[in-house]
Amino acid sequence: MSNITAYIILIVAVVLGTAANGFAKGSQGFTLLIPSILTAITIVGCMYTLSLVMKTIPVGITYASFAGLCIIATSVVGIYKFNQMPNLYTVMGLVLIIAGVLIVNLLGKVNS
């Protein structure tokens, strides 16, 4: 698989991971059936897509990218869906996460 394909699949993993986080919040501690089932399905899909990406991109870069992008995307979902407004320090932290993801992917090297 090419790097471009791997990064596209990584974006799918981020979307699934972010959806899983939103469904987990909506499941109210896994007390609501449908959001709980959707959480489980999206988590499994997320892990599957991550496993595909790790065939091409090293595990550390894959997971650092996934985690950082998922944090950003989940924060955006929190703003729009749950009306959770971040303060200045949260925004600064999110900007640093974005910078970290960019540094890992554009400048980082992993020796195989």
Beta strands, then each sheet from edge to edge (+ up, - down):
end
